[in-house]
Amino acid sequence: MWRFVLVSLIFLGWAFYEISGGDAYRPAPGSLQARATRDAAEPVPDAATRPGPLSDRRRAGLAMAETGDGLPRRAVRPLEVVLRLGPGKGYGRVARLERHDEVDLLRAPGGGWVRVRVAETGQAGWMPEGLLYRVP
């Protein structure tokens, strides 16, 4: 009996794979998967798209630690955080960060999620803003 169950599960898995598109699967335009793929391919901002010099932000009351390229530096507060492809828990995982790992803040559109780049590896992704603290 157990052999029949095993063969049935293998057949159902293969059938699901084939019905969902197999090797030729591409996410539908406008779907969550398509947006996550697009966000993952977003370029890191260059000098033309970065905020103004630090003195401008200090005048605005936003003084913070920065990397050498002018991006605000933050660090991870909890023991473990998942870096995601998009701003939400429904997006796939990019990497796992640990407490005190440093990241560069790339974008903070609001809604509680920020786009960051890991200082050590250069990987970019999204994580909840409340899980970060300013690097002194």
ABEGO torsion letter per residue (X at the ends): XAAAAAAAAAAAAAAAAAAAGEAABBBBBGBAAAAAAAAAABBBBBAAABBBBAAAAAAAGABBBBBAAGBBBBBBABABBBBBABBEAABBBABBBBBGBBBBBABBAEGGBBBBBBAAAGBBBBBBAAABBBBX
